[in-house]
C-alpha cells in the first residue's frame, strides 16, 4: 500500500455499464494501476441526506436498486464487500457536525456499479457517505476534512457523471453514437479546467462553464467532484485523466488525484 491513497472522481454509469466492454475495460485497467486500499469511502450522487450519514456496517445489508424499468438481471446483481465500521466511526471524528448512521442503507448503484468493476472480488471494505448539501464550498470543505483518511489507507471515491442530462440518453442510438454538442463542450471545458487546476472555475461551473445548465440540469452528479477536490487539496490538485469518451451522449470522463 502506498503512503498516501489517491482520490478518484469517476463517472459511474447506469447498471448497463456492466455490458459495455469498452468502459468496463477502462475501469479494469484503471483498477490495475491502483495500490490496494485498506478500505473505500464512496460518495455517490445518488444519496443526499443531511446531516452527513453513513451506510450500514451490518454484514449482508442489501444493495439499493435505485433505478426503474431495467431487465431483471440488473436487480439480481449482488456485491458482498466487507463492511467498514472503523471507517464509519472515524468519520465522526473528522466531519464538522453530527454524523448519523443508517443501519438499513446499503450501497446504491452509484457506489456498487463502479465497485464491481474496480474491485470485482468484493474483498475491499467499503462504506458510503451521503452528500449533506449541494453547495460547492460546503462540499469542498467536507472533502478537506476527509483528507487525513488518505494517509490511513482509505481510497476516497466521488461517484457522479461529468455530464448528466438523461434527455440525451437514447438506447436506440447506441452507446458510441456522437455526443450532443453541449455535452462535448462541457467535457472539453472540464478537461481544460482540471488540467490547469482551476478549482475556482470548477466550483463556479454554473456561471462560467459552457452549456452548464444543459450538462447538469441538476448538480448532484457534479457535486461529488467538490468532495474529491477538497480531499486532494494537500497534494495541489495534481491529476490525470483515467477514463474519457462518451456513453450514450454522456461524458464518462474520470480523474485520479495524486
C-alpha positions in Angstrom: 0.0 0.0 0.0 1.3 3.5 -0.9 1.9 6.0 1.8 -1.0 8.1 0.6 -4.0 6.9 -1.3 -5.2 8.9 -4.3 -8.6 10.4 -4.7 -10.9 9.5 -7.5 -13.8 11.1 -9.3 -15.5 8.7 -11.6 -18.5 8.7 -13.9 -20.3 5.7 -12.7 -22.8 4.7 -15.3 -26.2 3.1 -15.1 -26.5 -0.7 -14.5 -26.0 -1.5 -18.2 -22.4 -0.2 -17.8 -21.6 -3.9 -16.9 -22.4 -4.8 -20.6 -20.2 -2.2 -22.1 -16.9 -3.8 -22.9 -15.1 -0.6 -23.7 -16.0 1.2 -20.4 -15.6 -1.8 -18.2 -12.2 -2.4 -19.8 -11.2 1.2 -19.0 -12.2 0.7 -15.4 -10.4 -2.6 -15.1 -7.3 -1.0 -16.5 -7.6 1.8 -14.0 -8.0 -0.6 -11.1 -4.9 -2.5 -12.1 -2.9 0.7 -11.6 -4.2 1.4 -8.1 -2.5 0.3 -4.9 -4.8 -1.8 -2.9 -6.5 0.4 -0.3 -7.4 -0.6 3.3 -10.9 0.5 2.6 -13.0 2.7 0.4 -15.1 5.7 1.2 -17.7 6.2 -1.5 -19.6 9.5 -2.1 -22.3 8.9 -4.6 -24.5 11.3 -6.4 -27.5 9.2 -5.5 -27.6 9.8 -1.8 -28.4 13.2 -0.5 -29.0 13.4 3.2 -28.4 15.9 5.9 -26.6 15.7 8.3 -23.7 13.5 7.0 -25.0 9.9 7.1 -23.0 6.7 6.5 -24.4 3.5 5.2 -24.9 0.3 7.1 -22.0 -1.5 8.7 -24.1 -4.6 9.2 -22.9 -7.5 7.1 -25.4 -8.7 4.4 -27.3 -5.4 4.1 -28.9 -5.5 0.6 -27.9 -3.2 -2.2 -30.2 -0.2 -3.1 -31.5 -0.8 -6.6 -32.4 2.8 -7.1 -33.5 2.6 -10.8 -36.6 1.6 -12.6 -37.6 -0.2 -15.8 -34.5 -2.3 -16.4 -34.3 -6.0 -17.1 -34.5 -8.3 -14.1 -30.8 -9.3 -14.3 -29.8 -5.8 -13.1 -31.8 -6.3 -9.9 -30.2 -9.7 -9.3 -26.7 -8.2 -9.0 -25.0 -8.6 -5.6 -21.8 -7.1 -4.2 -21.0 -8.6 -0.8 -18.0 -6.5 0.1 -16.9 -6.4 3.7 -18.3 -3.6 5.8 -16.1 -0.9 7.3 -17.3 0.0 10.8 -13.9 1.5 11.8 -14.1 3.9 8.8 -17.6 4.8 9.7 -16.5 5.6 13.3 -13.5 7.6 12.0 -15.7 9.9 10.0 -17.4 11.1 13.2 -14.0 12.5 14.4 -13.3 14.3 11.1 -16.6 15.8 10.0 -17.7 19.2 11.4 -21.1 18.4 12.9 -23.0 15.2 13.6 -22.6 12.0 11.7 -25.6 9.7 11.6 -25.7 6.1 10.5 -28.5 4.4 8.6 -28.4 0.7 9.7 -30.6 -0.3 6.8 -29.0 1.6 4.0 -26.9 -0.4 1.5 -24.8 0.7 -1.4 -26.7 2.4 -4.2 -25.9 1.9 -7.9 -23.6 5.0 -7.9 -21.5 3.0 -5.5 -21.7 -0.7 -6.3 -21.8 -0.4 -10.1 -18.3 1.0 -10.3 -17.1 -1.0 -7.3 -18.0 -4.2 -9.2 -15.6 -3.1 -12.0 -12.8 -1.6 -9.8 -12.8 -4.4 -7.2 -14.6 -7.4 -8.7 -13.5 -9.7 -5.9 -15.6 -7.7 -3.4 -12.8 -8.0 -0.9 -12.2 -4.3 -0.1 -14.3 -2.9 2.8 -16.5 -0.1 1.7 -18.8 2.4 3.4 -20.9 5.1 1.6 -21.3 8.6 2.8 -24.2 10.9 1.9 -24.0 14.3 0.3 -25.3 16.6 3.1 -25.6 19.6 0.7 -25.0 20.5 -3.0 -23.2 23.7 -2.0 -19.8 23.7 -3.7 -17.9 25.3 -0.9 -19.6 23.2 1.7 -18.7 20.0 -0.1 -15.1 21.2 -0.8 -14.7 21.9 2.9 -16.1 18.4 3.7 -13.5 16.9 1.4 -10.7 18.8 3.1 -11.8 17.3 6.5 -11.7 13.8 5.0 -8.2 14.2 3.6 -6.4 12.6 6.6 -8.1 9.3 5.6 -5.8 9.1 2.6 -2.8 8.6 4.8 -4.7 5.9 6.7 -5.1 3.7 3.6 -8.6 4.9 2.6 -9.4 5.4 -1.1 -11.9 8.3 -1.4 -14.1 8.0 -4.5 -16.5 10.6 -5.7 -19.0 8.9 -8.0 -21.0 11.2 -10.3 -21.0 11.9 -14.0 -19.1 14.6 -16.0 -22.2 15.4 -18.0 -25.6 14.1 -16.9 -28.6 15.0 -18.9 -30.8 12.0 -19.3 -32.7 13.6 -22.2 -29.6 12.8 -24.2 -29.8 9.1 -23.3 -31.0 7.2 -26.4 -30.6 3.4 -26.2 -31.7 3.1 -29.9 -28.7 5.2 -31.0 -26.1 3.0 -29.3 -23.5 3.7 -26.7 -21.0 5.1 -29.1 -23.3 7.5 -31.0 -21.9 11.0 -31.4 -22.5 13.0 -28.3 -24.6 16.2 -28.3 -22.7 19.4 -28.8 -23.4 20.7 -25.3 -22.0 17.5 -23.8 -18.8 17.8 -25.9 -18.4 21.5 -25.0 -18.8 20.9 -21.3 -16.5 17.9 -21.3 -13.8 19.8 -23.1 -14.1 22.7 -20.6 -13.9 20.4 -17.6 -10.8 18.7 -19.0 -9.1 22.0 -19.6 -10.1 23.5 -16.2 -8.8 20.5 -14.3 -5.6 20.3 -16.4 -4.8 23.8 -15.3 -6.1 23.0 -11.7 -8.6 25.8 -11.8 -10.6 24.8 -8.8 -12.4 28.1 -8.6 -13.8 27.6 -12.1 -15.0 24.0 -11.2 -16.7 25.3 -8.1 -18.4 28.1 -10.0 -19.2 26.0 -13.1 -22.8 27.0 -13.3 -21.7 30.6 -14.1 -18.5 30.0 -16.1 -18.8 26.7 -17.9 -20.3 26.4 -21.4 -23.6 24.6 -21.6 -23.6 24.1 -17.8 -27.4 24.1 -17.4 -27.7 21.5 -20.2 -24.8 19.3 -19.0 -26.2 19.4 -15.4 -29.9 20.3 -15.2 -29.5 19.4 -11.5 -26.0 19.5 -10.0 -25.9 16.3 -7.9 -23.8 14.4 -10.4 -21.1 17.1 -10.4 -21.2 17.6 -6.7 -19.0 14.5 -5.7 -16.2 16.2 -7.6 -16.2 19.0 -5.0 -15.6 16.5 -2.2 -12.8 14.9 -4.2 -11.2 18.3 -4.9 -11.3 19.1 -1.2 -9.6 15.8 -0.3 -7.0 16.4 -2.9 -6.1 20.0 -1.8 -3.0 18.9 0.2 -1.4 17.4 -3.0 -2.1 20.6 -5.0 -4.9 19.0 -7.1 -2.4 17.2 -9.3 -4.5 14.9 -11.5 -4.6 12.7 -14.6 -7.5 11.6 -16.7 -8.1 8.0 -16.1 -11.2 7.5 -18.4 -12.5 9.6 -21.2 -15.1 9.3 -24.0 -18.8 9.3 -24.1 -21.6 6.8 -23.4 -25.0 7.4 -24.9 -24.1 11.0 -25.2 -22.9 11.5 -21.6 -19.3 12.3 -20.8 -17.7 9.5 -18.8 -14.5 11.5 -18.1 -13.0 10.5 -14.8 -9.9 11.7 -12.9 -7.4 10.5 -10.4 -5.9 13.0 -8.0 -2.5 12.1 -6.6 
